[in-house]
Amino acid sequence: MWKRTKEKKEEGRAGASPEDRGPGKGLRRAIVAGVKISCRRRWKRRAAEVLLMALVSVAMFFFGRYLSCNDLEVTFHHLSSPRVAAGTNTRLVVLSDLHNREFGPDNRDLTRQIAALKPDLIIMAGDMVNAWEDNLDPILNLCGDLLEIAPIYYGPGNHENYLFYEKGSDLEAQLLEKGVHVLVNRAESVTVNRTGFLIGGLTTAVDGYEEYGAEFIEEYEKSKDFKLLIAHYPSLYYEALADTQIDLGICGHFHGGLVRLPFVGGIYHGDTGFFPKYSGGMYRLPHSTIFVSRGMEDHSGFPRINNRPELAVIDINGRQETEFSR
Ligand SMILES: [Fe+2]
């Protein structure tokens, strides 16, 4: 028996390649087989991970799309200022980039939510309409309803500017007739809770700032009141307004960067490319504080992801700010 086994081993060695001969052959084969099994398992695990990631991405896309379409997010912010009368709080509700969208029939859901927030002032930071639409009823009806809650201060965006100056629309006249404070490179004073506010509206983008905005801002900056400036374009604060003393600037336009990543912020806007500097939230600048609304509608047909339509509340009082956005 021992002899036969030995002969078989010898036969095997005779037919084997030189590499297979010698001690350790079994071990090498075992290692090769083990490596093959391990590779197969790793490949299967990798495929399962890729499949899972694809499923999660698809689910997130549709979930984000759903949120973007239907679900308003009310965000709360505050800032303190020595210009605000001690022991008082003034509440702003900020809307921007509605683009004729309606939340509920005739914007009743939006109006109800704003009423529940009990604002002192309602701020509209531009692009509340679409330049290509002639029907002004959605914004006029909304303003009519909101004026029963609080005064409205309206700073035009690029879509209003197109209607005002290119299309010859009478939107500005109709808003003024309703009692909306439409601010076209001018400011109005108002006293709320014993605090004097000078609310300005700057309509120009960066390109036209020197021609249309610089003179107004030079005068505006001299005021000792709380300066609240509605300027649709956040990029004005990159340079043109970077050194301007503004107590609170309110902007829109970037739509939150459309897709928002945690700890990063908005990904994209056509004006600035990837990662716009101020894509949404409160920002402390060297000479001012600005709030950039994420807006309420998609942009150019591109969906908002992780970026719900925003209805912002800003309380201006003596409390200390705790956090600012990235
Ligand atoms: Fe917009």
Residues whose N, C-alpha, C, O or C-beta is under 5 A from the ligand:
A	BS01	LIG	D97 D127 H253
